[in-house]
Amino acid sequence: MEYTRYEKARIIGARALQLAYGAPPLIKIPEGISDPLALAEVEFSEGVIPIVVIK
């Protein structure tokens, strides 16, 4: 599914907030990444974030 830049920002932001509050990562954390936002971006690019946009 193709997301608009607004949908993508909302999904990544929501997931980063979850990670910042202690949610377990859905992937093995790549070396050099300690920022929740960066980890959320990697999870998004791999397509593992369980957030759905209803249109």
C-alpha positions in Angstrom: 0.0 0.0 0.0 1.3 3.5 -0.9 1.0 6.0 1.9 0.9 9.8 1.6 3.7 11.6 3.4 1.3 12.6 6.1 0.2 9.0 6.8 3.8 7.9 6.8 4.7 10.6 9.3 1.8 9.7 11.5 2.6 6.0 11.5 6.3 6.5 12.2 5.6 9.1 14.9 3.1 6.9 16.6 5.4 3.9 16.6 8.3 6.0 17.8 6.2 7.1 20.8 5.4 3.5 21.6 9.1 2.6 21.5 10.0 5.6 23.6 7.5 4.4 26.3 9.0 0.9 26.3 7.3 -1.1 23.7 9.4 -4.0 22.5 11.0 -3.6 19.0 9.5 -5.7 16.3 12.9 -6.3 14.6 16.4 -6.9 15.7 17.8 -3.5 16.5 20.5 -2.6 13.9 23.9 -1.6 15.2 24.2 2.1 15.7 20.5 2.8 16.2 19.5 4.0 19.7 16.9 6.6 18.8 13.2 5.5 18.8 12.4 7.6 15.7 15.2 6.0 13.7 14.1 2.5 14.8 10.5 3.3 13.9 11.7 4.4 10.4 13.6 1.1 10.0 10.5 -0.9 11.1 8.3 1.1 8.7 10.7 0.4 5.8 10.6 -3.3 6.6 6.8 -3.2 6.8 6.4 -4.7 10.2 4.5 -1.9 12.0 1.0 -3.2 12.9 -0.7 0.1 12.3 -3.3 0.3 9.5 -4.7 3.4 7.7 -8.4 3.1 6.9 -9.4 5.2 3.9 
